[in-house]
Amino acid sequence: RRHPAHGVGWKLLAAVLKGRGDIDGAVHAGLQAIKRWPDDPETLSNLGNALQGQGRNEEAVQCYERALEIDPQLADAMRRSGVALLGSGKYKEAEAALRRASEAEPEHAGAWANLGDSLQFQHRYDDALRAYERGLQVNPDLPELLNNIGAAYRGKGDLKTAQRYFERAFEVSPSLSSARINVANTRNSLGFIDVAIGRHREILKLDPG
């Protein structure tokens, strides 16, 4: 703060505040940085991240798009733009952004997972599974990815395969609440009532709210 006219200082402050969980402060510092350094793609992308943390997805997308105009190879901005578009319910646009991101960063399991999500939201389950499979090749133990694969199989009506992936996600990350819930609900649907009740009791113990 000693040199408020210096964009780098505001940029660094924004990163520190976001790391501390002060999203409002990060947005304020990011906006100050952009006023002083409007053509720095990383600063624009970081501001987009902070805005996304406030749920301001459309404004975040604008920041990412501006960053990509300056640096078209900024893969993180491509991916985060896609995630923000997902949050805005713009699934086709999200798919396009996330395809670019996964092609630019094929070793990023999250990019493939996000692409799969954009396809699953369009009920294109087979396409989603192909994207998820690419993510699994990079990181076979990413619990969110395993859980979302289960959701895709559930969307296809294949509950037994869905259950295997939900169980695997729960095994890798017992704290992943969506996986715990999916395990319990799918077992219930498959007729394993006693096991489902046990899973729900386990959920209530871990998360009484």
N, C-alpha and C positions, 0 to 999 in steps of 0.2 A: 504493500500500500504506500510505500514511501515514494514510489515513482508512478503515479496513477496514469500518466500519459504514455507509459510504456506498455504496449500490448502484450509483450512476453510475460511481464509481471502478473497481469490480470489472467493470462492463460494458465500460468502455473498455479495461481490462487484458485482458479476454477477447478483444476484437477485435484488440488488438496481438499477443497470443500466437498467435492463429489465423493472422494475417497472416505471422508468422514461421515458421509450420509446426509450432508447439508445440501439438499438438491436446490432449494430456493436460493441459497447463497451461491451455488455453482452457476445457476442460470444468470444471476445478477453479474457475477464476475465474467462469465462468458460473453454477455452482452457488452460489457465494458471493453473486453478484449477485441471484439469484432469492430467496435467503433474505431479502435486505434489500429487494427490489423485486419481489414475487411477481406483481404485476398489470401489469407492463410487457410488452406483446406483442412488442416488438422484442427485448428481452432473452431472452424465452422462445424466440423464433424463432432467435436467434443460438446459444443453447444447443443447440437442436435441430440446427443446422448442425454444431456441434462434436461432438456425440454421433454424428451420421451419419458424421463423419470417423473415428470409432473403430469403425464398423461396428455401432453400437448402434441399429439402425433403429427398433425398436419403441419404445424410449424417446424417440427423436427425434420420432416421430409423435405421441406424447403431448404433447411440448412444442409442436409445431405446432398440434395440436388445441386446446390451452389458449390459445395465442396467438390463434387464430381465434375462440374464444368471446368474447374481449375485443374483438378488432377483426376482424369478419368480412370486411373488405375487404383484408386483408393478403395480396396476391396472391403474394408471394414465399413465404410460409408455405404457401399452397395448393400451389404447384409443388413445393416441397421435400418436403412431406408425401407427395405423389404419388411422387416419386423414392425416398423412403425405403420406401414401400409396395412399389414395384417391387423394391427390394433385399431385401424380405422375402418376395417371391414372391406377393404379394397383388395380382394383376393387375387384377381387377375393381374393387377398392377404389381402386387407383392410377388407373385410368381415370376414375373418378368425380371424384377430387381434381384430376386434370389437366384434365378438361373444365372444371371451375370456374375453374382457373387460366388456361387459354387464353381463356376467355370474359372473364375479368376483365382480362387483359393480352394482347389480340389482336396487339399489335405485338412480342411477345416470341417470337422464333423458337424459343428453347429450350423454351418451354412446349408449342408444337405438336410439336416433336421428341419431347419426353418423352411426350406423349399418343400419338403414333404408336408409340413403343416399347411402351407398355402394350397397345396393340391388336395389335402384331406378336407379342408374347409369347403372346397368345391365338389366334394363327394367323389373325387377321382382317386379311389382307394388304390387301385393297381399302380397308377402313376406315383402316388405318394409312397407306396412300398418300395418302388424302384429307387426313389430318392433316398429313403431311409436306409436301404441296403448299402448305398454308397457311403452313407455316414457310418454304418456299422463296420465297413471295411477299414475306416480310419480309426474308429474308437468303438470296439465291440461292447464296452461296459458303460456307455453313457446312459444313465438311468432315464433321463427325460426322453431320449430317443427310443429306448426299449419300451417305455410306457406308451409313447405315441404310435409305435408299431402295433402294439396291442390294440390301441383304439382303432387303427385302420382295419385290422382283422375283424374287430367287433362290428365296424361299419359294413364290412362285407358279409356279416352274419356267421363268421367262423369263430365261435366263442371258445372252442377248445384251444385253437392256436393263439387267440387273444390272451387266454388265461396264462399260457406258457410265458408270454412276453411280460405280462403284468407281474407274474411271480418273479421273473428274472429281474425286473426293475426294482421290485421290493427287496429282493435279496441283495442287490448291489447297493441300494440306498433305502434302508428302512425308514428314514425320516421323510421320504418323498410321499406326502400325504395323498396325492392323486393316485399313486400306485397302490397304496394301502386300500383306498376306497374302491379302486377298480378290481383289485383282487377279491375283495369281499362281495361286491355287487355281481361280478361275473360268476363266482362260485354259487351265489344264490340263484342266478339265472340257469346255471347248469344243474341245479338240484342239490348241491352240497350245502344244505341248510345249516347243519351244525357247525361246519367250518366257517361259513359266512358269518354266523352269529359271533363266533370266536374272534374273527378278524375285526368286526365292528366293535366288540368290547375292547380289543387291543387299541383301536383308533381312539376310543373315548378315554382310555388311560393316558395315551400320549398327548391327546389334544382335547381336553374336556370341553373347550368352547365350541 
